[in-house]
């Protein structure tokens, strides 16, 4: 996930932040004004699209108990917009199962092709690179 750092640009009315990526580029803008918290992506011609909004207790400044929660959500939403949504655990598990099945099949074929007549022996060193390759293909 892209690392996002928030820099507060105004303390109140509105409370607002610039979101910077790991290269120091402004990638988003957060603002709480009149009870409406918005998170927008930075674009070539200003800000937009809005990737998150909420109506916290605070009007032009967050309530002490809610600030961190909303800022954490904003950072995740900006990173998801930049990186794409995270792969759900169930989908990732299915990808891993598929990768392991392919790895086992390829390793077995490789061992069979050795022609030594031995019982098929599959080692983690054979499987790991195949699993990694299949998972990378699934991410594309």
ZIBEL-V672203 format. One line per field, one symbol per residue. psi: psi as a letter, one per 20 degrees, with the letter a starting at -180 (. if undefined). burial: 1 if it has 16 or more other C-alpha atoms within 10 Angstrom, else 0. A space follows every 50 residues. Layout:
psi = ???
burial = ???
This chain:
psi = ppppppopiphqlqpqqqpqaijjppirpppopljopqoqqqrhlbqqrp iqqrnrgqfjqqqhiighghhggggghgghhgiqqqpqgghhgggggggg ggggghhgggggihkijrqpppqhhhgghgggggghhhi.
burial = 00011100000001111111100001111111101111111100000001 01100101111100000001100111111000000000000000110111 1111011100100000000001000110011001100000
